[in-house]
Amino acid sequence: MKYKSVLLKLSLATLTTSTLVACQSMTTSSPTYSRSYQYKNAEGETVTRTVEVKRDPIYDSRPSYDDRWSTPYTPPPTIKPVALTNEPSTDSTEAPTTTKSPTPDSSSRFLGSLELAMTPGHVHLGAHLGMGLTNWWDIRVGISGFFTKDTYTGFDLSTRAYVPFEWKVRPYAGLGLYFGDSKQCSRDPLGGGYTVEVCDKKVMSAGYAEAGLELGGFNLFVRDYSITRAGLSVPTETFYGLGVTTRF
């Protein structure tokens, strides 16, 4: 139970962290100028470039004059002490209540998982939550990272079908989809409290078929990925991976 609780907390933390990283912005100020266009880089990849001119929020929050003396002084409120009295308990015969520690519901079909798939030049790392539609069929959704020559963060959706026999080792087959993007930004000051921000974003999508074995929450698998990176079709890559799954 301790290992399941740790895995669940780690899965939720990874999902939250990955979401914050994927959605973070370099500044919260609204741009005064914005332009987006696409171009092909030297490798033939399609890149979406966004150019924005933003005003530093510190210039908008700085007062134009010293207004420290324009607000009349208001003395702090006086707090009067209140006498505390100890009143005897009106029900001294009430039996103490005990709380039972929650026990896992064996009929629950929810699950969490962490997975790592690798091949030379590519790594796919993900954290997922899901549910079992039947005893032999799961669906999962999660946040994952794809690490190639660039780092892509995004979402994936997958399903697995297990061999319907009560074996200790459970063979399975599955299908999955991934979609994410890579974003790199640079900032340069223009003077007068303005900054120009240039961001280049590339998109990656992938589909895969997998086959694997699960034993006691641990699983080993092999996957064939079909990857499209920034408009370029990558030859099908075979990944080998491992994962941990807990059901709660």
Helices and strands as residue ranges (DSSP letters): H 2-23, E 31-40, E 46-55, H 57-61, E 110-119, E 122-134, E 137-147, E 151-162, E 169-191, E 194-215, E 218-229, E 232-247
